[in-house]
């Protein structure tokens, strides 16, 4: 299984190519969007109504006495500051855009059900490609891997540790 790509030959400044076989990316810097201290339990996000309970954000009914604080996903969406970028392109993608995008939405729905902080922020359709931004680097990675597992093609990861940012590129001729 090759994750190299001839069409994505230049690595953006500040990024490094990632070749991890265990498919996990260890954060090298503190994520400014993660809570600086322990949140009160329960805490509810006033935007999406996710509840911080037992040390993590979950989809639960919020108790009436819950503290309120915006979750990191809503904070990123509000600031227009994605953690993950997934670029899809190539003749095969253009010919199968609808079914590939259906797979993308299915993966986001599956991940978001268990992990409220994993969300698609925006989908930008261009004539020759699609750019999907996410609130979480692992969601962008997971969507790219699902597409690669289903349709093969070329998959490449570029991680910027200074900004905790992942760019995933997938293409197929």
C-alpha positions as CSV (number, residue, x, y, z in Angstrom):
1,X,0.0,0.0,0.0
2,X,1.7,3.1,-1.2
3,X,1.0,6.5,0.4
4,X,3.2,8.5,-1.9
5,X,1.9,10.7,-4.7
6,X,3.7,12.1,-7.7
7,X,1.2,14.9,-8.3
8,X,1.7,16.3,-4.8
9,X,5.5,16.8,-5.1
10,X,5.9,20.0,-3.1
11,X,5.5,20.1,0.6
12,X,4.1,23.4,1.9
13,X,6.5,25.4,4.1
14,X,6.2,24.4,7.8
15,X,4.9,20.9,6.9
16,X,6.7,17.6,7.0
17,X,5.8,14.4,5.2
18,X,4.4,11.8,7.6
19,X,4.9,8.1,7.1
20,X,3.4,6.3,10.1
21,X,2.4,2.7,9.8
22,X,0.4,2.6,13.0
23,X,-1.7,5.4,11.6
24,X,-1.5,7.6,14.7
25,X,-0.2,11.1,14.9
26,X,1.3,12.2,18.2
27,X,0.8,15.9,18.8
28,X,4.1,17.6,19.2
29,X,2.8,20.9,20.5
30,X,-0.1,21.9,22.7
31,X,-3.3,22.5,20.8
32,X,-4.5,26.0,21.6
33,X,-8.1,24.8,21.1
34,X,-8.0,22.2,23.8
35,X,-9.1,23.2,27.3
36,X,-6.2,24.7,29.3
37,X,-7.5,23.3,32.6
38,X,-10.0,20.7,33.7
39,X,-13.5,21.7,32.9
40,X,-16.2,21.5,35.5
41,X,-18.5,18.5,35.2
42,X,-20.9,18.7,33.7
43,X,-20.2,21.4,31.2
44,X,-22.4,22.0,28.1
45,X,-21.4,23.7,24.9
46,X,-24.0,26.4,24.2
47,X,-23.5,26.0,20.4
48,X,-23.9,22.3,19.8
49,X,-25.2,21.1,23.2
50,X,-22.4,18.5,23.6
51,X,-21.7,17.7,27.3
52,X,-18.3,17.4,28.9
53,X,-18.8,14.4,31.3
54,X,-16.4,11.8,32.7
55,X,-13.4,13.6,31.1
56,X,-14.6,13.9,27.6
57,X,-17.2,15.6,25.3
58,X,-20.3,13.4,24.7
59,X,-23.7,13.6,23.2
60,X,-25.8,13.5,26.4
61,X,-28.7,15.5,27.8
62,X,-27.4,18.4,29.7
63,X,-28.4,18.7,33.3
64,X,-30.1,22.0,34.3
65,X,-27.1,23.0,36.5
66,X,-24.4,22.4,33.9
67,X,-21.7,25.0,33.4
68,X,-21.4,26.5,29.9
69,X,-18.3,26.7,27.8
70,X,-17.8,26.4,24.0
71,X,-16.3,23.1,22.9
72,X,-13.1,23.2,20.8
73,X,-14.9,22.1,17.7
74,X,-17.4,25.0,17.9
75,X,-14.5,27.3,18.8
76,X,-12.6,26.3,15.6
77,X,-15.8,26.6,13.5
78,X,-16.4,30.1,15.0
79,X,-12.8,31.2,14.3
80,X,-12.7,29.6,10.9
81,X,-9.5,27.7,12.0
82,X,-9.5,24.1,10.7
83,X,-7.2,21.4,12.1
84,X,-7.5,19.1,9.1
85,X,-7.6,19.7,5.3
86,X,-8.6,16.9,2.9
87,X,-8.1,17.6,-0.8
88,X,-9.7,15.2,-3.3
89,X,-8.8,15.3,-7.0
90,X,-8.0,13.5,-10.2
91,X,-10.1,12.2,-13.1
92,X,-11.4,9.2,-11.1
93,X,-12.6,11.5,-8.3
94,X,-14.3,13.8,-10.8
95,X,-16.1,10.8,-12.4
96,X,-17.1,9.4,-9.0
97,X,-17.5,12.6,-6.9
98,X,-21.0,11.8,-5.6
99,X,-20.2,8.3,-4.3
100,X,-16.9,9.4,-2.8
101,X,-18.5,12.4,-1.0
102,X,-21.2,10.0,0.3
103,X,-18.4,8.0,1.8
104,X,-16.9,11.2,3.3
105,X,-20.2,12.1,4.9
106,X,-20.8,8.6,6.2
107,X,-17.3,8.5,7.9
108,X,-17.9,12.0,9.5
109,X,-21.3,10.8,10.8
110,X,-19.8,7.6,12.2
111,X,-17.0,9.5,13.9
112,X,-19.1,12.3,15.2
113,X,-21.6,10.0,16.8
114,X,-18.9,8.8,19.3
115,X,-16.6,11.9,19.2
116,X,-18.5,15.2,19.2
117,X,-15.3,17.2,18.4
118,X,-14.8,15.4,15.1
119,X,-16.7,17.5,12.5
120,X,-16.6,18.7,8.9
121,X,-16.3,22.5,8.9
122,X,-16.7,23.3,5.3
123,X,-16.7,21.6,1.8
124,X,-15.4,23.7,-1.0
125,X,-16.3,22.3,-4.4
126,X,-14.0,23.4,-7.3
127,X,-14.2,22.4,-10.9
128,X,-11.2,20.0,-10.6
129,X,-11.1,19.2,-6.9
130,X,-12.9,19.3,-3.5
131,X,-11.4,20.7,-0.3
132,X,-12.9,19.5,3.0
133,X,-11.9,21.2,6.3
134,X,-12.3,19.5,9.6
135,X,-12.2,20.4,13.3
136,X,-9.9,17.4,14.0
137,X,-6.7,16.1,12.4
138,X,-7.8,12.5,12.9
139,X,-11.1,13.0,11.1
140,X,-9.3,14.3,8.0
141,X,-6.8,11.3,8.2
142,X,-9.6,8.8,8.7
143,X,-11.7,10.1,5.8
144,X,-8.6,10.0,3.5
145,X,-7.8,6.4,4.6
146,X,-11.4,5.3,4.0
147,X,-11.3,6.7,0.5
148,X,-7.9,5.1,-0.1
149,X,-9.1,1.7,1.2
150,X,-12.2,1.8,-1.0
151,X,-10.8,3.3,-4.2
152,X,-7.0,3.0,-3.9
153,X,-5.2,5.9,-5.6
154,X,-2.5,8.0,-4.1
155,X,-2.7,9.2,-0.5
156,X,-0.3,11.6,1.2
157,X,-0.1,13.2,4.6
158,X,1.6,16.5,5.6
159,X,1.7,17.4,9.3
160,X,2.6,20.8,10.6
161,X,3.6,20.2,14.2
162,X,3.8,23.9,15.0
163,X,0.2,24.5,14.3
164,X,-1.2,21.0,14.9
165,X,-2.4,20.9,11.4
166,X,-2.8,18.0,9.0
167,X,-3.1,18.2,5.2
168,X,-4.3,15.0,3.5
169,X,-4.2,14.7,-0.3
170,X,-6.0,11.9,-2.2
171,X,-6.0,11.5,-6.0
172,X,-6.6,8.9,-8.6
173,X,-6.1,9.1,-12.3
